[in-house]
Amino acid sequence: MISLMVKNNVITDYAKGDGLVGDNVVQFSGNIPDDFYSKFNPSFYLLQDDKIIENPDYVEPSDTPPVNSPTSVQEAIDKLGEVTAKIAEDDNQIKLALNKLGLAVADLQQTKEVK
């Protein structure tokens, strides 16, 4: 007997005996292919009509590590940082202009009082 973890007929894990527990575990006591243990990979086999068969849709996992390129979310975060920095710079320029305007108004008031 063998315990099979089965999701949508796809065998994702196994254990000899009753070593697996869970909602998707099937206790299988039928014929096991001779090369089952040596060829096993998650999703390589299906449990279909009480038989273990090779999955015709199986695709071997790629050994290529994922490319470390920025995702669209990361690109959006970077752009948001740039926009925030620009707003902060614009805010400082506005504050400087208001300060100069305030000084100019104060100078005009003093000039008007002197006359």
Stockholm file with secondary structure:
# STOCKHOLM 1.0

chainA/1-115         MISLMVKNNVITDYAKGDGLVGDNVVQFSGNIPDDFYSKFNPSFYLLQDDKIIENPDYVEPSDTPPVNSPTSVQEAIDKLGEVTAKIAEDDNQIKLALNKLGLAVADLQQTKEVK
#=GR chainA/1-115 SS CEEEEEETTEEEEEEESSCCCSTTEEEECSCCCTTHHHHCCTTSEEEETTEEEECTTCCCCCCSCCCCCCCHHHHHHHHHHHHHHHHHHHHHHHHHHHHHHHHHHHHHHHHHHHC
#=GC SS_cons         CEEEEEETTEEEEEEESSCCCSTTEEEECSCCCTTHHHHCCTTSEEEETTEEEECTTCCCCCCSCCCCCCCHHHHHHHHHHHHHHHHHHHHHHHHHHHHHHHHHHHHHHHHHHHC
//
